[in-house]
Amino acid sequence: MTDALAEMFEVERPRLRAVAYRMLGSFSEAEDAVQDTWLRLTRADRSDVVNLPGWLTNVTARICLDQLHARRSRPEEPAGVRLPEPLVTPVGSTDPEQEALLADAVGMAMLVVLDTLRPAERLAFVLHDLFGVPFDEIAPIVGRSTATATQLASRARRRLRGAEVGPELGTEVDPVRQRRLVEAFQAAARDGDLPRLLEVLAPDVVLQADADGAASGETRGARAVVNQVSAFAPLAPYGRAALVNGRPGLVVISPDGAVFAVLGSTVQAGRIVRIDVFAHPDRLRHVDPRAFTDQ
């Protein structure tokens, strides 16, 4: 093994981590997949590898596919929606690894739906639609023909469109307007201004919370969500601006300097249509509070 090989791998690591995160929805599992890829690279016969980035992507995808199959086979997996770990970055971050993760970032709603797909469908969609891998390279990974790999991605797209998240249908794309809505939400929650909360929330808004660490609780409808948000009021002053999966959100830093919660949002037609609340420590271990305490 040479230092040059290690250097080439480090160049590819951010992209591989981005692929694995979109496949698995977990930073710890994504990091393990990338590390496993490195170990396989060091043990492989590289004499016939002419396209190292493609080879690494292929290996990472296979590892992720195995993990997805293993996840679906676990009988102890709880029922309900499984919220992925959020990608939380400071506004205006210039960290190259964070930029790689944020490139073509998908919203939390899409990640949740991706988690309901069959492993081969998820792999075909992520590799082709998000990272531009040709179907003839995807086919051997899933053990299917090129035509079947194309159909797998097509089925995934239909599922995403049916859930109105592919590609994030109708989502507000102006980050300034999104940020203003999140700030208005935070101020209304802090002040206990229920009428103002109802103004910023869509009538059919959905709130997902992962407090038990695996399956999430779901609340639907503006008035029901407002009742849930009332519990957030004492913490609202501790919210710091952040990007949550590439969109404006909040990181709640408790007075002792720990990350207490993360709130992500989805905005459509000038109102918040989805709020994702992450409060379980296992979902927040990768969030560094120091990145947000100087705001």
N, C-alpha and C positions, 0 to 999 in steps of 0.2 A: 504493500500500500504506500502511495506517495503523498507528499504534501499537496501536490497538484490535484490529485483526486479529491482530497478533502476540501480544497478550495473550490473546485467545480461543484461539489455537492452543496457547499454553503451558499453558492450563488443560486442554486435551485431550491433551497430549503423553504424560503417564503412562499413560493408558488405551490410546492408540494403541501405545505401546511394549509394553504388556502383550499386546495382540492380536498384534502382530508377533512377539514372542518365542514365544508359544504356537504360532504358525503355522510359525516357522522354526527354533526351538530354538537360536538363535544371537543373542547380544547385539549383536555387530558388524553382522550382517545386519539385525537388527531396527532398530538405530539408523539404518542407511542407508535402510531403508524409510520410517521416520518422516521423515527429512530430505527424502527424495524427495517425500513427501506435502506437506511444507511448500512445496517449490519449485513443485509443481503448483498448490497453492492460490494462490500469488502470481501465477501466470500465467493462472489460470482466469477465465472470465466468471462472476462470483458473483451476478449480478443475479437469477438464478432459484433460488439456494440458500436454501431456507427452513429447513433443518435442518442446521446446520453440523456438529454432532457426527456425524450419520448420513452426511453427505457425506464427511467425513474418514475414517470407518471404511470406507466403500465403497472409497475410493481406496487406503487402506493395504492392504486385503484384496486388491485387484487386483494391487498391486505384489508382495505376498507370493506370490500365486498364480503370477505370472510367474517369480519366483525359484525356486519349487518345481518348476515345469516345467523350468526351465533346469538345476536340480540333477540331476533324474532323467535328463536327456539327456547328461550328461557321461560319456563312456566311461572317463575316468580315475578315476571314483569307485571306491574299494576295496570289496571284498566284506566282508560281516560287518555286525555291529550298529554303528550310528553313534550314539555317545553325544552328546546335546545338551549345550550349555554349562550348567553348574549355576547356579541362582539362589541366591546365597550372601549371607545377611544376618545381622547380629549378633542375638542373642537380645534381644527387647524393643526392636527398632529403631522409631524414630518418624519416619523419613524418609518424607515423603508419596509420593515416587516408588517407594520400596521397598514401601510399604504397597499401592500400586496393583498392583505386580507380584505381591505375596503374596496379594492378594484372590482367593479361589477358586483358590489355587495348586494345580497338578496335580503329582503325584509324578513322579519320574524314570522310573519304569516306564511310566507313561502316555505321557510324551513320547517314549520309545523306540518304543512301538507306533505312536503318531501318525506317527512318521517313516517307517513302513512303508506308510502309507495312500497312496492316489492323491491328488494335490493337491486335486482337487475334493471328495473325501470329507473330507479334513482341514479344508478351509476351511468346509464346511457344518457339521461337528461343532463346530469351535472357535467360529465365530460364533454358532451357535444355542444349543448346550448350555452354553458357557462364558460367553458375553456377551449372550445373549438377543435376538439379531437375528432378526426374523421371516423365515420361509422365502421370502416374496414379495419381500423385499429381497435375499436371498442369490441367488435364481434368476438375476437379470440378471448378477451377478458371474461365475457359472460358466457362463453361456450356456445354461441349461436351464430347463425349466418349474418351477413351484413344487412340483409333485408329485415331479418327479425330484430336486430339491434336498432334499426331505424324505427320499427314499429314500437319497440319498448319506449323510446324517447317520445314518440307521438302519443302513446297512451299517457305518459307522464304529463305532457302538455295539456291534454284534455282534462286530466284530473285537476291541474292547477287552474285552468280556465273555469272549470266548474266551481271551484272555490273562490273565484274572482281574485286570484293572486298571481296569475301568470300571463304576461310578465307584469305583476303588480298592477292589475288593471285599475285605471282611474286614479292612481295614487298621485297626490300632490307632489310636483317635482321642484317647486320653488323652495329652497331650504330656508330662506328668510321668512317666508310665510309660515312654514312648518315650525320654525323656532318661536315665532311670535305666539302661535297657538299653544305650544308647550309652556311658554312663559305665562300666558294667560291662565292656563290650567293650574300651574303651580301657585300663582297669586290667588286664584279663586279658592283653591284648596286650603291655602294658608289662612285666608280671611274667613273661611266658612261661608263663602258667598254662593249659595246654592243656585240662585237664578243665573249667575255668571257661568257656573259649571255646566248648567243645562245648555247655555248658549254655545259653548265650545265643543260639546259632545254631540255626535250624531244620535238621532233617536234610537237606532239599533246598534249602538256601540257595544263592543264585546271587550270584557276584561278577563284576561287569563293570569292566574297567579300560581307560582310553583312552590308555595310554602312548605309542602311536604317533601320536596326534593325530587319527585319522580313524576307522578301524574299531577296535573294542575286542576285547580278549581276554576270554573267558568261562570261569569255573571253577564247577563245580556240585558240591554235596555238602559237608556240614559238614567232614569230614576233609580234603578237598582244599582247601577255603577256609582252614582252619586252617594248612595248610602255606604257603599264599600269605601269610597274615596275619603269619606269623613274620618275614617280611622287614620288616614295619611296626614291629616291637617297638622298635628304637632310636629311632624317630621319635614313638612314642606320647606321651612326656612333653611334646612340643611341640604337641600337639593342643589346640585351643581350641574351646569350645562355639560352635556356629553353627546357623542354620537353613538347610538345603539343600533348596530347593524346598518351603519351608514346614514341613519336618520336622527334628527334631533330627539333627545331624550334627557333623562336626569339620572345622576348618581347621587344617592343619599349617603353622605358621610356623617357618621354619628359624632358626638362631641369628643369621644375618645380617639377619633381618627380612623376608625374602621369603616369598611364599606358595609352599610346596613341593608341597602336595597338598590336595585336598578329598575328604572321605568323606561320602557320603549313605547313608541307611539307610531301609529299609521294614520295619515291624514288623507281624506278625500273630500272634494267639493267644499273646502274651507272648514271642515270639522274633523275632530278626532273620531275615527271609526274603530280603532283598536288600541288597547293599552295592554302591554305585557309587563307584569310585575315579577321580578326575580328577588327573592329574599332568602332562599336557602343557601347557607355558606358554601356548600359543594358547588353551586352554580357561580359563585362569585370569587373563588380562590384566585383566579387569574387576573382579577381587576386590582390594579395598584392604586390605592387611595392617594398616594403622593402626586400622581399625575393630575389630580383635580383639586388638591387643597390650596393651591396658590391662586385660585380664581377669585 
